[in-house]
Amino acid sequence: MKLEFSGSPMIKATREGVWDRLLDPDFVAASTPGVEAVDVVDPTHFAVVSGVGVGAVKVRFKIDVELFDLVDRQSLGMRSRGQAPGSVVEVVSSVRIADAEPGKVRLDWSATSELTGAVASLGGRLLEGAARKLTEGFWTDFARRAGDG
């Protein structure tokens, strides 16, 4: 099952401040529901353990995260591949920081997810709704928190 989401929250922060937050795996993890652990492999690779629930089904994923195509204070890509017993989720995201009104930036993001296995068999609407809520909730929380500092 393939899912695609995007958004463009405004953040009351500098481009540099938002960029620093995007590169901080602990800051990013704090906006991600269900994250249990983050292990920094190197500056662009992370190992994450996350428990996610959809309806009555709870799944614990081991996720490899890679940042790529980094353009300092402008854009980056993020590739995540998570495995749980009988399920695989792959997410490719792109993020772009754009100047907005004075004192604010716009964070243009898009994410394409590919789900296979037991998680994908949960059904289209239920799974899409849960994935949308998790994805949009993450970026909303990230934008709010990035603007706090």
Secondary structure as UniProt FT lines:
FT   STRAND          2..7
FT   STRAND          10..11
FT   HELIX           15..22
FT   HELIX           25..30
FT   TURN            33..34
FT   STRAND          35..42
FT   TURN            43..44
FT   STRAND          45..54
FT   TURN            55..56
FT   STRAND          57..71
FT   TURN            72..74
FT   STRAND          75..84
FT   TURN            85..86
FT   STRAND          87..99
FT   TURN            102..103
FT   STRAND          105..117
FT   TURN            118..119
FT   HELIX           120..122
FT   HELIX           124..148
//
